[in-house]
Amino acid sequence: MIDFFTAHAPVLAIVVFIFGALTAPVLGKINNSLSYYCALITTAVSFILSVYLLVSVYNNGPLEYFLGGWKPPYGIEYRADILNSFILSVVSFVSLLSIIYGYGSIKAEIHDKRRPAFYSVYLLFIGGMMGILITNDIFNMYVFLEITSLAGYALIAMGRTRYSYMASFNYLILGSIGATFFLIGIGYLYMQTGTLNLTDLAQRLQGHFDTNVVLVAIAFIIVGLMLKMAVFPLHFWLPDAYTYSPSVISAAMAGTSTKVAAYLLIRLMYTIFGIQAGFSGINFSGIIIGISSITILAGSIIAISQTDLKRMLAFSSIGQIGYVLIGTAMANKYAFAGGLLHILNHAMMKTALFMVAGGFFYKLTSTKINNLKGMGWQMPFTSTMFLILSLSMVGIPLTVGFISKWYIVLGAAQSGNWIVVPVILLSSLLTAVYFGRVINTLFFKEPESSGAENLPIKMPYSMIGSTAVLVFLCIFFGVFAYLPAEISLKAAENIIGAMPWK
């Protein structure tokens, strides 16, 4: 039984979401609460599966599953290794805590009749990302990318303001452009090699890197995925999407969607091309480091001028995805581990920060920073969590934000990419500025009478508990950093050692 479960674990990670997405609206016809519990159970089972996969591949090596028994290049292969199992665990954990958080926030932000559909689309959104992570077929990656994108457009539009529809429409247009670029790149690769399996692609492309077809394919893929990651200056869809979507979706998307797009780029650049291949005189590592540095600084600078908390956090997220790219682009074990760690750390920090923002919205029906005056005393626990998370975002020692930055700086020093060090230091200073402004408003400004004192002062327990878990983990993994660091370092060793140009 255990052997059967292990052998089918990769496909079960996707099937559970398909089953849940189909079941939730049916149960919702009986009772809205049943659709919620369907989503809760589905994400909980997914998290257990993901952790099981991570432990299994960490101890026993990669796990392969051939859909329908057809081996590549004719069939679709699902493959679990340390890299994607680690991110699977992050995505499933964030999705689980987000749905727990949503027990309180969804009632306030989503109309009763729309909730069963909301839970169904939410499960499709997460399931699509799980599919992207587990498949070893590049066209299958595109299919799952479209599933999660379409679900994301619908989820953003479920916000209660007209701005939600505009945010969803903007994301639809720009997201479709990014997906189209990605698909064109896939088409060029297939034209050159006749296969879609990543392992076969890596083998068949040897000796063909200098062809114009491959270079054009890489260009389309990089641009398409960077648009999905909201890398500066391709970031225009993200601020509105995070600002005007329901609180639970802002939290879930901030912790998952751009990270999965980053995984796609990392996987393709390392598995197929080799990020330091330098063919035709092009150094992709240097290009990505340069773009990432600009993204880190631009996101941080723009965040300073924002007047809405969720919008500030959105621009902060744009800058933070640069850390993931800059770490993984250096092809150094420690820098790569730092970038991978930042996927986990930023997922925890930013998901929790958007949960806190949702708590302020629950009380004030607004996330304008000026409306938060004195909230540190009216909502002390929530505001204290914001303070701790802010310190972690800056990179104060004994928090997870420090750990990932430390590994990236260490890798930069080893690989000679010294330009990365001042970029990270300056970004941390800018982060302290925009978070310090909010902390000053929360704790050191007199509240203005707005009727807020007549609204619920505390977040519901589901919202408080899920946020508190993430805040605790931001400190726990900051102190006991060796736990995720060991996994990240092993993933780095495996993927860097297996690059095609090695």
N, C-alpha and C positions, 0 to 999 in steps of 0.2 A: 504493500500500500504506500509506504514512504517512498520507495523507488519510483512508483507510478506518479506520485505527486511531484517528486523532484524533476522527473523527465518532462512533465507537462507544465511546470511552473511558469515558463516564459509566456506561453499562450494563455494560461489562466489569468495572468496579470492584465490581459486585455479583455478576455471573455467576461470576467466578473463585472466590468463596467458596461459592456453591451447588455448583459442580462439586467443589471440594475437600471440602466436608462430606459429599457423597455418595460420594466416592472413598475417603476415609480409612478408614471401617470395612471396606470391601471389601478394601483392601490389608492391613488389620490381621488379616484371616483368614489371610493368607499369613505375615506377620511383623509383630510390633508395631512394629518400627523403621520399616517402610515407611509406616505411618500417621503417624508423627512427621515423616518427611521430606515427606510430602504436605502436612502443616500448615505446615512450614517453607517449602516452595516456594510454597505459596498466599499466605502472608503476604509473602514476598519480592516476588512478582509484583505483589501489591496495592500495596506501597510504591512500586515503580517506576511503576505506573500513576498513583498519587496525585501523585507528584512531577511526572510528565509533565503531568498535568492542571493542576497549579499553575503550572508554567512557561508552559503554553499560554494559560491564561486571564489570566495576568499580562501577557503580551505582546500578546495578540490580543483580549481581552475575553471575556465569558461564552460558554459553549458549551451549546447546547440539544440534547436528544435526545428524540424523540417515540416512545414505545413502540408498536411495531406500525405506525408511520406515522400514528397517529391524533393529531391536534392537540387541545389543550385547547379547550373544557372537556369534550370527549367522551373524550379519551384521557389517559394519564398522561405527564407531562413530567418528565424528568430534566434538571437544570440545574446546571452547574458555574460558579461565580464564584470570586473570590479568597477570600472568607470561608470557604465550605465546602471549597474545595480545600486551603486551609491546614490546616483541622482534619482533613480526610481524611488529609493527610500525617502529622499528629501521631498519629492513631489507628492508622494502618497501621504507622508506625515503632515505636510502643509495642508493638503486637501482635507484630511481628517479633522485637524484642528479648526480649519475654516468652517467646516459644516457644523461642528460643535458650537463655534462662535455664532454661526448663523441662526441657531435656535432662537436667540433673542433678537438679533438685528433684522432677520428676514421678516419677522412679524411686523416690524415697524416700517419696513421699506418696500416690501413686495405685497401686492394685493392678494387676498385669499385665493381667488380663482386662478391666479397665475402661478401659484407655488408648485403644484405638481409638475407643470411644464418646466418651471425653473430648475427643480431638482433633476429632472431628466436631462435637460441641456447641460447642467453642471457636470453630471456624470459623463456625458459625451465629451465635454471640454477636457476633463482630467484623463479620460480613457484615451483620447487622441494623443495626448502628451506621452502617456505610457507606451502607446504604440510606436511613436517616434523613437523613444529611447530603446526599445527592445528589439526592433527589427534590424536586420542586416542587409536590407534591400533598399536601394536609394529611391526607387519609385514608390515603394511602400511608405517610405518616409514622407514623400510628398502627399500621398493620400491621407495619412494621419495628420499631417500639418494642415491640410484643408479642413479636416473634420474638427480639429481643435480651434481653428480660426473661425469657421462658421459658427460654432457654438459660442465662441468668445464675442462675436458681433451681437448675437442674440442676448447674451447675458448683460452686456453693457447697456443695450437698449431697454432693459427692464428697470432701469432707474426711473424715478418718478418725475423727473423734470424733462422739459423739451431739449435741454442741452445733452441729455443722455442719447437721444436719437441722432443728434449731430455728431457726437463723439463716436457712436457706433458706425455712422455713415463714413466718417473720415477714416476710421480704422479699416472699414470694408474696402475703400478705394485703395489706400496705401498698402494694406495687407495683401490685396489681390495682385497689386503690382509686384510686391516682393515674392509672392508665390509663383507668379508667372515667370519672373527672372529665374527662380530656382528650377522650374520645370524646363525652361529653355536650356539651362546648363545641363540638366539631366539628359535631355534629348541629344545634345552634342556629344556627351560622353558615350551614350548608347550607339550613336552613329560611328564613333571611333572604335568601340570595343565589342559591341554586340551582346553586352551583358549588363545587368543591373545589380548583381550581388556585389557588395563592397569588397569582399575578399578577392573575387574574380577580377573586379575592376583594378585593384591594386596590382595584380599580376600582369594583366593585359596591357596596362598603361606603361609598363617598364620599357624604356626606349622610345616612347612616343610623347614625352613631356614637352618637347620643343615644337610640336605641331601647332598650327594656328587654331585648329579645332579644339584642342585641349585647353589652350590659353583662354580662348573665348568662353569655354565652359566654366573654367575656374572663375573668370571675371563675373559672369552672370550669377554663379552660385554665391560668391562672396557678397556681392551687392544685394542680392535677394535676401540672404540670411541676415545681413547687417540691418536691413530695413525691418525685418521681423524682430531683431534685438533692440531696435530703437537707438542704434548708434548714431551719434552726432555726425553729420547734419540730417540724418534720415529718421529723426526722432519725433516728427510732428504729430503722429497719431497718439503717442503714449500719454502726454499730459492730460488731455481731455478724457481719454479712456479711463485713466485711473481716478480722475477727479469726479466724474459724473456717473460712474457705475455704482451699484449698491455696495455698501461697506464690505460685505463678505466677498464680493467679486474683486474689489480693489485689493483686499488682503491676499486672496488666492492668486490673482494674476501677478501681483508684485513678487510673490515668492516662487513662481513657477514658470510663467510663459517665456520671458526673455532668457531664463536659464536654460530651458529646453532648446531654444533657438541657438544659444551659444554652444550647447552640447553638439548640435548638428554640425556647426562649423568646425568645432574641435575634432569631431569624429572623422569628418571628410578630409580635413587638412592633414591629419596625422595618419589615418588608415590608408587613404588613397594616394595623396600627393606627396606628403612629407613637407612640413611647414618650412623647412630650411633648404628645400631642393634648389632654389635659385636658378631654375632653368630659364633660358633665354635672357639671362642677366637680371631676372626679377627676384628680389628677396622678399618673399611674402611675410616672413617673420618681421622684418623691419617695417614693412608697410602697416601691418596690423598693430605693431607696437606704437607707431606714430599716430594712427587713427584712434587707438585706445587712449593715448595720452591726451589728445585733444578732447575726446569724449568725457574723460574724467574731469578735466578742468572746466569745460563748457557747462556740463550738467551742474557742477558745484556753484559756478558763478551765477548762472541763471536762477538757481534755487534761492539765492540770497534775496532777490528782488520780489519774490512771490508773496502775496497777501493771503492766500488760502493754504491751510495746512496740508490738505491732500495734494494740492498742486505742487507745493514745495517738496513733498515726499516723492512725487512723480519725477520731478527734475533730478532729485537726488538719486533715484533709481537709474536714470540715464547715466549719470556719472559712475555709479557703482558697477554697472555691467562692464565698464571699461576695465575694472580691476580683474574681472574674470578673464577677459581677452588678453590683457597685457601680461598676466601671469602665465597663461597657457601658450602664448605666442613665443616665449623665449626658448622653448625646447630644453629647459633646464629642469632637473628633477624637483628641486625645491620651489622654483617659481611656479611650475605646473601644479604642484601640490597646493601652493598658496592660492592659485586661481580656482582650483577645485574646492578647496576649503571655503573660499569666498562664496561659492554657490550655496553651500550649506549655511554659512554664517549670515550672508545677506538675506537669504530666504527667511531665516528665523527673525532677524532684526527688522526687516522691512515689513514682513507680514504682521509682526506684533505692533509696529508703529501705525500701520493702517488700521489695525484693530483698535488701538487707542483713539485714533482719529474718529473711528466709527462710534466709539463711546462718547466722545464729545458731541458728535452729531446727534446721538440718541438723546442727549440732554438739551442741546441748544437748537437742534435742526439746522445747524450751520457749522462749517469748519473754517470760517474766516478767523485769521489769527487775532485780529482786534477784539473779537467776541470772546476770546479765551482769557481775558483779563481776570485775575483772581481765581481762576478755576483750580489752581493748585491747592486752594484751601477748601473749595466746595467739593472737589473730587480728588482728595489727597492720594489715595492708593493708585488711581489711574494716572495721575500726574507724576507720581514717583516712578511708576513703570516707564513713563515717557522719558524721564530724566536718566534712568539707567540705560535705556535703549539709545539715547542720544550720546552718552559717554561711550557706548560700544561702537556706535557709528563713527565717532571721532577716532577711535582706536586706542582708548585708554587701556593700559596693561590690566590683566586679569579679566578681560572681556574678549569675546570671540572676534570682535573687530580688529583687535591688536594682532591676534594670531595669524590671520590670513595675510595681513599687510607685512608682518615680520617675515613670513616665508617668501613672499614676493620680493621684498627688498634683499633678502639673503640670496635668492636665485639671481637677481639682477646683478649683485656684486660678483657672484661666481662667473656669470656669463659675460661680464663686461658691459652690460647695458646700464651704465651709471645714470643716464638721463631719467630713468624710471624713478630713482630715489627722490630727487626734488619734486617730481610730479606728485608722488604719493604724499610727501610732507606738505606741499602747498594745498593739495586737496583736503588733507586732514584739517588744516587751518581753516579753510573755507567752510568745511563741514561744521567746525566748532562755531563759526560765525552765524550760520543760518539756524542751527539748532539752539545756540545760545540766545538768539532773539526770541524764540518761542518760549524757552525756559524763563527768560526774564518776564515775558508777558504772563505766564502762568503763575509765577510765584511772587513777583515784585511790582505788579501793577494793580491798582485798586479796581475792583469789579464795577462795571457800569450796570445800573438797574435796567434790566431788559425783560423781567418776568421769568428769568431762568431759574430763580429760586423756587418757583412754583412747579417746576418740572421735576421728574425723577432725578435724584442726585446721583444714584449709583447705577452702574451698568448691571444688567441681569447677570446672574451667577454664571451662565454659560459663556457670556462674553468676557467676564472677569477671569474665569478659570482658564480658558484657552489662551488668553493673553499672558496670564501669569506663568503658565507652563513654558512658553517661549522665552519670557524674560529670565526665568530660572535657568533655562538651558544656555542662554547667552552668557551667564556667569559660570555655570557648571563646566561647559566646554572651553571657557576661557581659562579656568583653573586647571582642568584635566584635559589639556589640549591634545595629549598624546593619543587619545581614543580615536577621534576622527583623523588626526594627522597621520597615524600609522596606515590607515586605509588609503588616504590620499597619496601618500608617498609610494605605496605599493602600486596603486593605479598609474601613477606617473612613470614608475620604472617599467611597467608592462607596456604602456602605449608608446613611450619614447623609444624603448628598445625594439619595438616592432615596426618602426617607421620604414617605408619603402626604400628610402635613400640610405638606410643604415648598411 
